[in-house]
């Protein structure tokens, strides 16, 4: 199976001094996701938690919403010409009676590690396929001071980033700030899928009492994945996109960007943030 990190020879130049040494790099390999034996998508990912990644991807596509809808996830053997297994192809089998929605299985979608799924569904499609409308009752209420401390906690828990400096991370926290899960991947959307997929397989969806923190920007794809998992609060250390803000506003998602120390911007769903009386 592919490793999370690999070693490569590198020439280092520091203050004019030249040396040769090995460097630790994050691994990046393709993962093909098949659904009931039919090719569905290819994503570039960091090997590890591949079954969770596949399950989470199918949650975001509206295919899965509960553990009992999933029959099995297996690596496909004989993926190479010589019959050996690359551990880069997984087949997801739905439970008997689970209807596959119309997601155009013949599209052979290609997903990059940086930009998410190309040609994603529109805002209307997200609204119509979301299994778990964001309806946290009672509403999640978060103090800005709690949010301010989360990026440092995410960074402290990034084990592979410390060795490579080349990974995104996503972390799931309780409204009280308890770290529930953290995943790393070369793709920020993959890290989120790994969290959501683990929750699905553990029977934990919807994640209606949780805060999702991502280490990069908040794209439309990440907002979509939060909405599809029923997550009420998405926070990012960098900027959101305009379409992510639109989706958050339309679905009731609380979206926080530029979360850096005590500073942050709240773009949507400010009713969940304890802002005091000055707003």
C-alpha atoms as a printed R data frame, in Angstrom:
    type eleno elety resid chain resno       x      y       z
1   ATOM     1    CA   UNK     A     1   0.000  0.000   0.000
2   ATOM     2    CA   UNK     A     2   1.181  3.534  -0.712
3   ATOM     3    CA   UNK     A     3   2.918  5.279   2.136
4   ATOM     4    CA   UNK     A     4   1.948  8.596   3.659
5   ATOM     5    CA   UNK     A     5   5.469  9.975   3.150
6   ATOM     6    CA   UNK     A     6   8.380  9.242   0.819
7   ATOM     7    CA   UNK     A     7  12.055 10.174   0.809
8   ATOM     8    CA   UNK     A     8  13.718 11.990  -2.087
9   ATOM     9    CA   UNK     A     9  17.249 13.254  -2.649
10  ATOM    10    CA   UNK     A    10  17.481 17.037  -2.636
11  ATOM    11    CA   UNK     A    11  20.195 19.661  -3.002
12  ATOM    12    CA   UNK     A    12  19.978 22.243  -0.236
13  ATOM    13    CA   UNK     A    13  21.294 25.766  -0.600
14  ATOM    14    CA   UNK     A    14  21.499 27.689   2.652
15  ATOM    15    CA   UNK     A    15  23.291 31.047   2.824
16  ATOM    16    CA   UNK     A    16  25.376 30.060  -0.191
17  ATOM    17    CA   UNK     A    17  26.400 26.665   1.227
18  ATOM    18    CA   UNK     A    18  25.427 23.651  -0.896
19  ATOM    19    CA   UNK     A    19  24.727 20.212   0.545
20  ATOM    20    CA   UNK     A    20  22.937 17.008  -0.437
21  ATOM    21    CA   UNK     A    21  20.472 15.264   1.821
22  ATOM    22    CA   UNK     A    22  17.241 13.280   1.703
23  ATOM    23    CA   UNK     A    23  13.987 15.138   2.263
24  ATOM    24    CA   UNK     A    24  10.648 13.803   3.497
25  ATOM    25    CA   UNK     A    25   7.773 14.513   1.121
26  ATOM    26    CA   UNK     A    26   4.071 13.872   1.425
27  ATOM    27    CA   UNK     A    27   2.957 11.056  -0.865
28  ATOM    28    CA   UNK     A    28   0.445 11.777  -3.609
29  ATOM    29    CA   UNK     A    29  -1.202  8.958  -5.538
30  ATOM    30    CA   UNK     A    30  -4.430  8.574  -7.530
31  ATOM    31    CA   UNK     A    31  -7.435  6.852  -6.021
32  ATOM    32    CA   UNK     A    32 -10.157  5.575  -8.320
33  ATOM    33    CA   UNK     A    33 -13.556  5.269  -6.675
34  ATOM    34    CA   UNK     A    34 -15.970  2.769  -8.183
35  ATOM    35    CA   UNK     A    35 -19.631  2.481  -7.231
36  ATOM    36    CA   UNK     A    36 -21.185 -0.953  -7.555
37  ATOM    37    CA   UNK     A    37 -18.350 -1.856  -9.908
38  ATOM    38    CA   UNK     A    38 -18.683  1.184 -12.186
39  ATOM    39    CA   UNK     A    39 -15.971  3.888 -12.320
40  ATOM    40    CA   UNK     A    40 -17.162  7.095 -10.688
41  ATOM    41    CA   UNK     A    41 -14.246  9.391  -9.824
42  ATOM    42    CA   UNK     A    42 -10.494  9.693  -9.598
43  ATOM    43    CA   UNK     A    43  -8.929 11.862  -6.920
44  ATOM    44    CA   UNK     A    44  -5.312 12.630  -6.106
45  ATOM    45    CA   UNK     A    45  -4.842 11.888  -2.428
46  ATOM    46    CA   UNK     A    46  -2.434 10.988   0.337
47  ATOM    47    CA   UNK     A    47  -2.779  7.206   0.880
48  ATOM    48    CA   UNK     A    48  -4.489  6.282   4.127
49  ATOM    49    CA   UNK     A    49  -8.126  6.236   5.280
50  ATOM    50    CA   UNK     A    50  -9.058  5.393   1.687
51  ATOM    51    CA   UNK     A    51 -12.330  3.705   2.662
52  ATOM    52    CA   UNK     A    52 -13.351  6.725   4.730
53  ATOM    53    CA   UNK     A    53 -12.386  8.993   1.837
54  ATOM    54    CA   UNK     A    54 -14.584  7.052  -0.579
55  ATOM    55    CA   UNK     A    55 -17.511  6.980   1.846
56  ATOM    56    CA   UNK     A    56 -17.208 10.693   2.576
57  ATOM    57    CA   UNK     A    57 -17.063 11.510  -1.123
58  ATOM    58    CA   UNK     A    58 -20.320  9.608  -1.626
59  ATOM    59    CA   UNK     A    59 -21.938 11.506   1.239
60  ATOM    60    CA   UNK     A    60 -21.043 14.779  -0.464
61  ATOM    61    CA   UNK     A    61 -22.542 13.447  -3.709
62  ATOM    62    CA   UNK     A    62 -25.812 12.536  -1.985
63  ATOM    63    CA   UNK     A    63 -25.356  8.788  -2.505
64  ATOM    64    CA   UNK     A    64 -24.894  7.790   1.145
65  ATOM    65    CA   UNK     A    65 -26.403  9.147   4.330
66  ATOM    66    CA   UNK     A    66 -26.337  6.286   6.818
67  ATOM    67    CA   UNK     A    67 -24.074  3.369   7.670
68  ATOM    68    CA   UNK     A    68 -26.757  0.809   6.839
69  ATOM    69    CA   UNK     A    69 -26.840  2.022   3.228
70  ATOM    70    CA   UNK     A    70 -23.261  0.852   2.780
71  ATOM    71    CA   UNK     A    71 -22.673 -2.853   2.158
72  ATOM    72    CA   UNK     A    72 -18.903 -2.893   1.697
73  ATOM    73    CA   UNK     A    73 -15.798 -1.048   0.558
74  ATOM    74    CA   UNK     A    74 -12.900 -3.108  -0.780
75  ATOM    75    CA   UNK     A    75  -9.666 -2.582  -2.662
76  ATOM    76    CA   UNK     A    76  -9.903 -3.963  -6.174
77  ATOM    77    CA   UNK     A    77  -7.338 -6.698  -6.776
78  ATOM    78    CA   UNK     A    78  -5.569 -7.107 -10.089
79  ATOM    79    CA   UNK     A    79  -5.523 -3.378 -10.720
80  ATOM    80    CA   UNK     A    80  -2.255 -3.704 -12.663
81  ATOM    81    CA   UNK     A    81  -1.513 -5.701 -15.813
82  ATOM    82    CA   UNK     A    82   0.497 -8.285 -13.876
83  ATOM    83    CA   UNK     A    83  -2.437 -8.852 -11.493
84  ATOM    84    CA   UNK     A    84  -0.865 -7.143  -8.506
85  ATOM    85    CA   UNK     A    85  -2.780 -4.753  -6.293
86  ATOM    86    CA   UNK     A    86  -1.893 -1.054  -6.304
87  ATOM    87    CA   UNK     A    87  -4.292 -0.267  -3.457
88  ATOM    88    CA   UNK     A    88  -5.312  2.721  -5.563
89  ATOM    89    CA   UNK     A    89  -8.734  1.450  -6.667
90  ATOM    90    CA   UNK     A    90 -11.676  0.954  -4.302
91  ATOM    91    CA   UNK     A    91 -15.128 -0.406  -5.035
92  ATOM    92    CA   UNK     A    92 -18.062  0.748  -2.924
93  ATOM    93    CA   UNK     A    93 -21.082 -1.552  -2.871
94  ATOM    94    CA   UNK     A    94 -24.388 -0.155  -1.709
95  ATOM    95    CA   UNK     A    95 -26.709 -2.195   0.465
96  ATOM    96    CA   UNK     A    96 -29.493 -4.060  -1.351
97  ATOM    97    CA   UNK     A    97 -32.406 -1.782  -2.129
98  ATOM    98    CA   UNK     A    98 -30.430  1.468  -1.911
99  ATOM    99    CA   UNK     A    99 -31.227  3.485  -5.005
100 ATOM   100    CA   UNK     A   100 -28.313  5.129  -6.771
101 ATOM   101    CA   UNK     A   101 -29.204  8.765  -7.529
102 ATOM   102    CA   UNK     A   102 -28.639 10.187 -10.984
103 ATOM   103    CA   UNK     A   103 -25.036 11.345 -10.668
104 ATOM   104    CA   UNK     A   104 -23.952 10.326 -14.185
105 ATOM   105    CA   UNK     A   105 -21.713  7.407 -13.386
106 ATOM   106    CA   UNK     A   106 -20.200  7.513 -16.870
107 ATOM   107    CA   UNK     A   107 -18.657 10.956 -16.353
108 ATOM   108    CA   UNK     A   108 -15.273  9.601 -15.103
109 ATOM   109    CA   UNK     A   109 -14.792 12.657 -12.902
110 ATOM   110    CA   UNK     A   110 -11.228 13.783 -12.215
111 ATOM   111    CA   UNK     A   111 -10.563 15.562  -8.947
112 ATOM   112    CA   UNK     A   112  -7.307 17.412  -8.309
113 ATOM   113    CA   UNK     A   113  -5.650 17.770  -4.927
114 ATOM   114    CA   UNK     A   114  -6.149 21.527  -4.898
115 ATOM   115    CA   UNK     A   115  -9.298 22.643  -6.663
116 ATOM   116    CA   UNK     A   116 -11.897 20.041  -5.753
117 ATOM   117    CA   UNK     A   117 -14.314 18.435  -8.156
118 ATOM   118    CA   UNK     A   118 -14.387 20.152 -11.524
119 ATOM   119    CA   UNK     A   119 -17.861 21.051 -12.790
120 ATOM   120    CA   UNK     A   120 -19.557 20.706  -9.411
121 ATOM   121    CA   UNK     A   121 -23.292 20.849  -9.024
122 ATOM   122    CA   UNK     A   122 -24.966 24.210  -8.652
123 ATOM   123    CA   UNK     A   123 -26.391 25.666  -5.459
124 ATOM   124    CA   UNK     A   124 -29.799 24.314  -6.467
125 ATOM   125    CA   UNK     A   125 -28.424 20.784  -6.713
126 ATOM   126    CA   UNK     A   126 -26.943 20.990  -3.210
127 ATOM   127    CA   UNK     A   127 -30.261 22.177  -1.795
128 ATOM   128    CA   UNK     A   128 -32.192 19.361  -3.454
129 ATOM   129    CA   UNK     A   129 -29.788 16.544  -2.537
130 ATOM   130    CA   UNK     A   130 -28.896 17.501   1.050
131 ATOM   131    CA   UNK     A   131 -30.013 14.711   3.386
132 ATOM   132    CA   UNK     A   132 -29.519 16.671   6.588
133 ATOM   133    CA   UNK     A   133 -30.842 20.232   6.601
134 ATOM   134    CA   UNK     A   134 -28.836 22.242   9.084
135 ATOM   135    CA   UNK     A   135 -31.226 22.291  12.007
136 ATOM   136    CA   UNK     A   136 -29.202 22.211  15.214
137 ATOM   137    CA   UNK     A   137 -31.735 22.306  18.040
138 ATOM   138    CA   UNK     A   138 -30.909 23.935  20.350
139 ATOM   139    CA   UNK     A   139 -28.651 26.011  18.105
140 ATOM   140    CA   UNK     A   140 -24.900 25.577  18.486
141 ATOM   141    CA   UNK     A   141 -23.498 28.670  20.191
142 ATOM   142    CA   UNK     A   142 -19.781 29.372  19.937
143 ATOM   143    CA   UNK     A   143 -17.683 32.004  21.683
144 ATOM   144    CA   UNK     A   144 -15.174 33.822  19.434
145 ATOM   145    CA   UNK     A   145 -12.484 33.073  22.028
146 ATOM   146    CA   UNK     A   146 -13.110 29.330  21.580
147 ATOM   147    CA   UNK     A   147 -12.823 29.608  17.791
148 ATOM   148    CA   UNK     A   148  -9.628 31.627  18.165
149 ATOM   149    CA   UNK     A   149  -7.877 28.737  19.922
150 ATOM   150    CA   UNK     A   150  -8.815 26.020  17.421
151 ATOM   151    CA   UNK     A   151  -6.192 26.636  14.665
152 ATOM   152    CA   UNK     A   152  -3.330 26.169  17.135
153 ATOM   153    CA   UNK     A   153  -4.893 22.931  18.345
154 ATOM   154    CA   UNK     A   154  -5.294 21.686  14.768
155 ATOM   155    CA   UNK     A   155  -1.693 22.568  13.956
156 ATOM   156    CA   UNK     A   156  -0.414 20.809  17.086
157 ATOM   157    CA   UNK     A   157  -2.236 17.624  16.050
158 ATOM   158    CA   UNK     A   158  -0.844 17.550  12.475
159 ATOM   159    CA   UNK     A   159   1.679 14.740  12.742
160 ATOM   160    CA   UNK     A   160   2.587 14.372   9.065
161 ATOM   161    CA   UNK     A   161   2.745 18.122   8.421
162 ATOM   162    CA   UNK     A   162   5.581 18.365  10.931
163 ATOM   163    CA   UNK     A   163   7.640 16.015   8.746
164 ATOM   164    CA   UNK     A   164   6.683 17.327   5.302
165 ATOM   165    CA   UNK     A   165   5.114 20.785   5.517
166 ATOM   166    CA   UNK     A   166   2.937 19.756   2.579
167 ATOM   167    CA   UNK     A   167  -0.439 18.685   3.921
168 ATOM   168    CA   UNK     A   168  -3.830 20.225   4.459
169 ATOM   169    CA   UNK     A   169  -5.824 19.269   7.521
170 ATOM   170    CA   UNK     A   170  -9.433 19.196   8.628
171 ATOM   171    CA   UNK     A   171 -10.523 18.829  12.242
172 ATOM   172    CA   UNK     A   172 -13.864 18.233  13.879
173 ATOM   173    CA   UNK     A   173 -14.538 19.871  17.235
174 ATOM   174    CA   UNK     A   174 -17.458 19.816  19.637
175 ATOM   175    CA   UNK     A   175 -19.152 23.149  20.482
176 ATOM   176    CA   UNK     A   176 -17.164 23.013  23.739
177 ATOM   177    CA   UNK     A   177 -13.872 22.778  21.852
178 ATOM   178    CA   UNK     A   178 -13.172 19.056  22.266
179 ATOM   179    CA   UNK     A   179 -11.154 17.642  19.364
180 ATOM   180    CA   UNK     A   180 -13.260 14.825  17.930
181 ATOM   181    CA   UNK     A   181 -11.260 13.880  14.829
182 ATOM   182    CA   UNK     A   182  -8.500 15.181  12.587
183 ATOM   183    CA   UNK     A   183  -7.394 14.017   9.139
184 ATOM   184    CA   UNK     A   184  -4.565 15.146   6.858
185 ATOM   185    CA   UNK     A   185  -4.303 14.934   3.087
186 ATOM   186    CA   UNK     A   186  -2.617 16.600   0.146
187 ATOM   187    CA   UNK     A   187  -6.139 17.764  -0.829
188 ATOM   188    CA   UNK     A   188  -8.198 19.820   1.610
189 ATOM   189    CA   UNK     A   189 -11.430 18.337   0.267
190 ATOM   190    CA   UNK     A   190 -10.049 14.820   0.797
191 ATOM   191    CA   UNK     A   191  -9.282 15.591   4.441
192 ATOM   192    CA   UNK     A   192 -12.907 16.617   4.942
193 ATOM   193    CA   UNK     A   193 -14.181 13.526   3.118
194 ATOM   194    CA   UNK     A   194 -12.082 11.329   5.423
195 ATOM   195    CA   UNK     A   195 -13.699 12.916   8.481
196 ATOM   196    CA   UNK     A   196 -17.220 12.644   7.069
197 ATOM   197    CA   UNK     A   197 -16.654  9.085   5.846
198 ATOM   198    CA   UNK     A   198 -15.435  7.951   9.261
199 ATOM   199    CA   UNK     A   199 -18.517  9.509  10.822
200 ATOM   200    CA   UNK     A   200 -20.791  7.724   8.345
201 ATOM   201    CA   UNK     A   201 -19.186  4.322   8.971
202 ATOM   202    CA   UNK     A   202 -19.462  4.894  12.745
203 ATOM   203    CA   UNK     A   203 -23.145  5.828  12.465
204 ATOM   204    CA   UNK     A   204 -22.395  9.415  13.441
205 ATOM   205    CA   UNK     A   205 -24.242 11.373  10.740
206 ATOM   206    CA   UNK     A   206 -25.529 14.027  10.800
207 ATOM   207    CA   UNK     A   207 -22.728 15.916  12.532
208 ATOM   208    CA   UNK     A   208 -25.198 18.483  13.822
209 ATOM   209    CA   UNK     A   209 -23.291 19.283  17.045
210 ATOM   210    CA   UNK     A   210 -19.887 20.011  15.598
211 ATOM   211    CA   UNK     A   211 -17.498 22.604  14.226
212 ATOM   212    CA   UNK     A   212 -15.430 21.823  11.121
213 ATOM   213    CA   UNK     A   213 -12.081 23.622  10.861
214 ATOM   214    CA   UNK     A   214  -9.991 23.525   7.679
215 ATOM   215    CA   UNK     A   215  -6.377 24.609   7.355
216 ATOM   216    CA   UNK     A   216  -6.738 26.481   4.058
217 ATOM   217    CA   UNK     A   217  -9.419 28.408   2.275
218 ATOM   218    CA   UNK     A   218 -13.144 27.680   2.371
219 ATOM   219    CA   UNK     A   219 -14.140 26.786  -1.180
220 ATOM   220    CA   UNK     A   220 -17.607 25.954  -2.447
221 ATOM   221    CA   UNK     A   221 -16.691 22.254  -2.317
222 ATOM   222    CA   UNK     A   222 -15.865 22.407   1.386
223 ATOM   223    CA   UNK     A   223 -19.033 24.321   2.205
224 ATOM   224    CA   UNK     A   224 -20.975 21.718   0.224
225 ATOM   225    CA   UNK     A   225 -19.386 18.868   2.137
226 ATOM   226    CA   UNK     A   226 -20.205 20.537   5.460
227 ATOM   227    CA   UNK     A   227 -23.826 21.041   4.419
228 ATOM   228    CA   UNK     A   228 -24.198 17.472   3.150
229 ATOM   229    CA   UNK     A   229 -22.921 16.136   6.501
230 ATOM   230    CA   UNK     A   230 -25.236 18.407   8.508
231 ATOM   231    CA   UNK     A   231 -22.335 20.369  10.055
232 ATOM   232    CA   UNK     A   232 -23.580 23.761  11.338
233 ATOM   233    CA   UNK     A   233 -20.253 25.646  11.594
234 ATOM   234    CA   UNK     A   234 -17.388 25.757   9.085
235 ATOM   235    CA   UNK     A   235 -14.284 27.776   9.938
236 ATOM   236    CA   UNK     A   236 -11.215 28.337   7.786
237 ATOM   237    CA   UNK     A   237  -7.871 29.971   8.464
238 ATOM   238    CA   UNK     A   238  -7.953 31.566   5.011
239 ATOM   239    CA   UNK     A   239 -10.519 33.195   2.736
240 ATOM   240    CA   UNK     A   240 -13.860 31.791   1.583
241 ATOM   241    CA   UNK     A   241 -15.000 31.987  -2.009
242 ATOM   242    CA   UNK     A   242 -18.055 33.990  -3.006
243 ATOM   243    CA   UNK     A   243 -19.944 30.826  -3.936
244 ATOM   244    CA   UNK     A   244 -19.141 29.280  -0.548
245 ATOM   245    CA   UNK     A   245 -20.638 32.349   1.148
246 ATOM   246    CA   UNK     A   246 -23.725 32.133  -1.075
247 ATOM   247    CA   UNK     A   247 -24.208 28.464  -0.238
248 ATOM   248    CA   UNK     A   248 -23.742 29.095   3.487
249 ATOM   249    CA   UNK     A   249 -26.289 31.907   3.454
250 ATOM   250    CA   UNK     A   250 -28.863 29.819   1.595
251 ATOM   251    CA   UNK     A   251 -28.480 26.676   3.706
252 ATOM   252    CA   UNK     A   252 -28.026 28.192   7.176
253 ATOM   253    CA   UNK     A   253 -24.367 27.219   7.506
254 ATOM   254    CA   UNK     A   254 -22.235 29.426   9.746
255 ATOM   255    CA   UNK     A   255 -19.121 30.337   7.765
256 ATOM   256    CA   UNK     A   256 -16.051 31.878   9.400
257 ATOM   257    CA   UNK     A   257 -12.947 32.869   7.438
258 ATOM   258    CA   UNK     A   258  -9.530 34.375   8.136
259 ATOM   259    CA   UNK     A   259  -9.512 32.706  11.552
260 ATOM   260    CA   UNK     A   260  -6.122 33.840  12.827
261 ATOM   261    CA   UNK     A   261  -5.676 34.331  16.540
262 ATOM   262    CA   UNK     A   262  -8.416 36.546  17.933
263 ATOM   263    CA   UNK     A   263  -9.243 37.885  14.460
264 ATOM   264    CA   UNK     A   264 -11.879 36.373  12.181
265 ATOM   265    CA   UNK     A   265 -14.571 37.298   9.661
266 ATOM   266    CA   UNK     A   266 -18.086 35.881   9.967
267 ATOM   267    CA   UNK     A   267 -19.632 35.660   6.498
268 ATOM   268    CA   UNK     A   268 -22.890 33.838   7.225
269 ATOM   269    CA   UNK     A   269 -24.828 32.364  10.127
270 ATOM   270    CA   UNK     A   270 -23.656 34.894  12.718
271 ATOM   271    CA   UNK     A   271 -26.490 33.822  15.026
272 ATOM   272    CA   UNK     A   272 -24.298 30.913  16.191
273 ATOM   273    CA   UNK     A   273 -21.414 33.190  17.153
274 ATOM   274    CA   UNK     A   274 -21.665 34.866  20.550
275 ATOM   275    CA   UNK     A   275 -20.923 38.370  19.293
276 ATOM   276    CA   UNK     A   276 -22.238 40.303  22.284
277 ATOM   277    CA   UNK     A   277 -24.240 43.508  21.900
278 ATOM   278    CA   UNK     A   278 -21.802 45.522  19.796
279 ATOM   279    CA   UNK     A   279 -23.004 44.207  16.427
